[in-house]
Amino acid sequence: MMTTTIKTALASDEARTFGALTLAFSTDPMARWSLPDPAKYLATFPSLARAFGSGAFEKGTAYIANGFLGAALWLPPGAESDGESLMRLLNENAGDDIKEYMPVIFEQMEKFHPTEPHWYLPMIGVDPAHQGLGVGSALMTEALKAVDRDGLIAYLESSNPKNISLYERHGFEVIGEIQSGGSPVLRPMLRRAR
């Protein structure tokens, strides 16, 4: 088992952080359903990741594993993803056959999203060459220190069924399913305050 060091990412780490997340999500069911063309995926995903979680850099809640093996972008209470940019990027880059389903998915995501103060994890990922070595768990453990310090709930949507057990080990519970048309299933997950 390798030793994983987690640190807070700086603004100067953004490009490499989004690079790590692009690798991590290259086999993610929802990411690849949305952007099945490899070239379009590689060109677009860093901007999608930025729209989902760049606020984490501003708030000091973006975390990276040593060597950029993985990253987690957490949004503290009051911070939000850039929904307008997300929809624009998907409208410009997703296939015509799925564009009609994207607004429905985002509407369903909004319904499950807690209204009370909470921490939101829009994105966590590990380079596929280093998955299964505890990097994701180390990223979760570090970020959850702040969540628990604040005594708040935490929320995420799992876009990959392989990751459910990781989240459950860290106290998250599946609270529903999100799907539209032939999309993969997203599973909203909530972690109660501790």
C-alpha positions in Angstrom: 0.0 0.0 0.0 1.4 3.4 -1.0 1.5 6.4 1.3 -0.8 9.1 0.0 -0.3 12.7 1.0 -3.2 15.1 0.5 -2.7 18.8 0.3 -4.9 21.8 -0.5 -4.6 22.7 -4.2 -3.5 26.2 -5.1 -4.6 28.3 -8.1 -1.3 27.3 -9.7 -2.4 23.6 -9.4 -5.6 24.1 -11.4 -4.4 22.8 -14.8 -2.8 19.7 -13.4 -5.8 19.1 -11.1 -8.3 19.3 -14.0 -5.9 17.0 -16.0 -6.1 14.4 -13.2 -9.9 14.6 -13.1 -10.1 14.3 -16.9 -8.1 11.0 -16.7 -10.2 9.9 -13.7 -13.5 10.4 -15.5 -12.4 8.9 -18.8 -14.3 5.7 -18.0 -17.1 7.3 -16.0 -20.5 6.2 -17.3 -22.2 9.6 -17.2 -19.2 11.6 -18.5 -18.8 9.3 -21.4 -22.5 9.0 -22.2 -22.5 12.8 -22.3 -19.3 13.1 -24.4 -18.8 9.7 -26.2 -16.4 11.1 -28.8 -12.8 10.8 -27.3 -11.4 14.0 -28.9 -14.5 16.0 -27.8 -14.3 14.5 -24.3 -10.6 15.4 -23.9 -11.2 18.9 -25.2 -14.4 19.6 -23.2 -14.1 17.8 -19.9 -11.6 20.2 -18.2 -14.0 23.0 -18.8 -16.9 20.9 -17.4 -14.8 20.1 -14.3 -14.0 23.8 -13.9 -17.7 24.7 -14.2 -18.6 22.0 -11.6 -16.0 22.8 -9.0 -13.6 25.7 -9.7 -15.2 27.5 -6.7 -13.2 25.0 -4.5 -10.0 26.7 -5.5 -11.3 30.1 -4.5 -12.5 28.6 -1.1 -9.4 26.6 -0.4 -11.4 23.3 -0.5 -9.8 21.7 -3.6 -7.6 18.7 -2.6 -4.9 16.9 -4.5 -3.0 13.7 -3.9 0.8 13.6 -4.2 1.9 13.6 -7.8 -1.7 14.6 -8.9 -2.8 11.0 -8.7 -6.2 12.2 -7.8 -8.3 15.3 -6.8 -11.4 16.3 -5.0 -13.3 19.5 -5.4 -15.5 20.3 -2.4 -17.9 23.3 -2.3 -18.5 24.6 1.3 -21.9 26.0 2.3 -23.0 28.9 0.1 -20.7 28.0 -2.8 -22.3 26.6 -6.0 -21.3 25.1 -9.3 -21.6 27.3 -12.4 -24.8 25.8 -13.8 -25.1 28.2 -16.7 -21.6 27.2 -18.0 -22.4 23.5 -17.5 -25.5 23.7 -19.6 -23.8 25.8 -22.3 -20.9 23.4 -22.5 -23.2 20.4 -22.7 -25.4 22.0 -25.3 -22.4 22.9 -27.4 -20.6 19.5 -27.1 -23.1 16.7 -26.3 -24.6 14.6 -29.0 -28.0 15.7 -30.4 -29.5 12.4 -29.3 -28.9 13.2 -25.6 -29.3 17.0 -25.3 -33.0 16.7 -24.5 -32.2 14.6 -21.5 -29.6 16.9 -19.9 -32.1 19.5 -18.5 -34.2 16.8 -16.9 -31.1 15.3 -15.2 -30.1 18.7 -13.9 -33.7 19.3 -12.6 -33.6 16.0 -10.8 -30.2 16.7 -9.3 -31.6 20.0 -8.0 -34.5 18.2 -6.3 -32.2 16.0 -4.3 -29.7 18.7 -3.5 -30.1 19.7 0.2 -31.5 23.1 1.0 -30.0 23.4 4.4 -26.3 24.4 4.8 -24.1 21.6 3.6 -20.8 20.6 1.9 -21.1 19.5 -1.7 -18.7 17.2 -3.5 -19.2 17.8 -7.3 -16.1 15.9 -8.2 -13.6 13.4 -6.9 -11.4 11.2 -9.1 -8.3 9.2 -9.2 -6.1 8.6 -12.3 -7.1 5.1 -13.5 -3.4 3.9 -13.3 -3.6 4.5 -9.5 -7.2 3.4 -8.7 -7.7 0.8 -6.0 -4.6 2.0 -4.0 -6.5 4.1 -1.3 -6.0 7.5 -3.0 -9.8 8.2 -3.2 -10.2 7.2 0.4 -7.3 9.5 1.5 -8.9 12.4 -0.4 -12.3 11.7 1.3 -10.8 11.4 4.7 -9.0 14.7 4.4 -11.9 16.7 3.1 -14.4 15.2 5.6 -12.3 16.7 8.5 -13.7 20.2 7.5 -17.2 18.8 7.1 -17.1 17.2 10.5 -15.5 20.3 12.1 -18.5 22.3 10.8 -20.9 19.7 12.0 -22.8 19.7 8.7 -24.2 17.3 6.2 -22.4 16.4 3.0 -23.9 15.6 -0.4 -22.7 14.2 -3.7 -24.1 12.5 -6.8 -22.3 9.3 -7.7 -22.0 8.9 -11.5 -20.2 5.5 -11.3 -21.7 2.5 -9.4 -18.1 1.3 -8.7 -17.6 4.2 -6.3 -20.7 3.7 -4.1 -18.9 1.4 -1.7 -16.1 4.0 -1.2 -18.7 6.7 -0.3 -20.6 4.3 1.9 -17.4 3.5 3.9 -17.2 7.3 4.6 -20.8 7.5 5.8 -22.8 8.4 2.7 -26.1 6.8 2.0 -27.9 6.5 -1.4 -31.1 8.6 -1.2 -32.5 8.1 -4.7 -31.8 7.7 -8.4 -31.6 10.2 -11.2 -32.0 9.2 -14.8 -33.5 10.5 -18.1 -33.9 8.6 -21.3 -31.1 6.2 -21.8 -28.7 7.9 -19.5 -26.7 6.1 -16.9 -28.1 6.3 -13.3 -26.8 9.0 -11.0 -27.2 8.2 -7.3 -27.5 11.1 -5.0 -25.9 10.4 -1.6 -26.1 12.1 1.7 -23.8 11.9 4.8 -25.5 13.0 8.0 -23.8 15.6 10.3 -21.3 14.2 12.8 
